[in-house]
Amino acid sequence: MMKQFFAISLSSLLLTACASTGETKQKANTVKTKAAGLSEQNLVEGECAIFLWAANGKREFVYFQKQDSATAKYYKDDTTIDIATTDNTSALADTPALNFSYTGPSSEKITVSGGYDGEIEGGLKIAPSTIKVETKDGWQQITPASGVFACL
């Protein structure tokens, strides 16, 4: 009788251990990680902006330009930088193509160019675009990008 009780108790303990191990694994699988790229950007009602993601396999959120703003956010080398433009950023949906020139914090020239590729709910799809960074010593880095122009 004692052997049966011990065997039943032991098997109950093993089943409990297996169940708790499975629960621990399930919790570990739900841990969230932050994706690389710009942090979340928000619009208030009535605002519009351009959102671009790198199309080089990483799909990082790399560019954010609010309509009517002289600055944009750009993500490069694991860093978010504010870039400034003198280009007109009003009525972005009315321009046939994107072509903005910016100056970065190290005086690099940053050019964002592309066009629109059809309507989506709340905005426009942006066709394949490029973000070109040219340093003072003449080096260029070209990042293919795609994204949306959206209004809230």
Buried (B, 14 or more C-beta within 10 A) or exposed (E): EEEEEEEEEEEEEEEEEEEEEEEEEEEEEEEEEEEEBBEEEEBEEEBBBBBBBBBEEEEBBBBBBBBEBBBBBBBBEEEEBEBBBEEEBEEBBEBEEBEBBBEBEEEBBBBBBBBBBEEEEEBBBBBEBBBBBBEEEEEEEEBBBBBBBBBE
